[in-house]
Amino acid sequence: MTLTPADADKILADHFAPWVQALGLTVQETGDRHAVLRLPWSDSLARDGGGLSGQAMMAAADTATVVAISAARGEYGPMTTVQQSTSFQRPVVGADVLVHVRVTKLGRRMAFADVTLTPEGAQEPAATASTVYALLG
């Protein structure tokens, strides 16, 4: 079963808390072991100095990983974050962020992914993350 971006947007609407939905994430692409989501720029997500907050980027990476794992599995199933490690490399000011997730291992009980967060139009990422999830169902 192939998960379409519309299917993945429904996962976002049906399974995430209102504050996560308030980030405005939209699914741009889904594939066999990957997903791309857009985190739209918002002044409400900026911190002192005008850069996009790290908390917003970490939440976007975490949420996008759920979508990518769901795409790899062909459907949504209950899961929970076990670990996320994020490295910030440069600020994001006034640009949407494309969140690329690649599932590197999909087991029966655990999944691992690499995440790259790149401002739209930029060549270099603003942040990278690695995530580990426990698959609960």
Summary of the structure (lengths in Angstrom):
residues: 137
radius of gyration: 14.0
end to end distance: 17.1
largest distance: 44.8
contacts: 437
relative contact order: 0.20
helix: 28%
strand: 38%
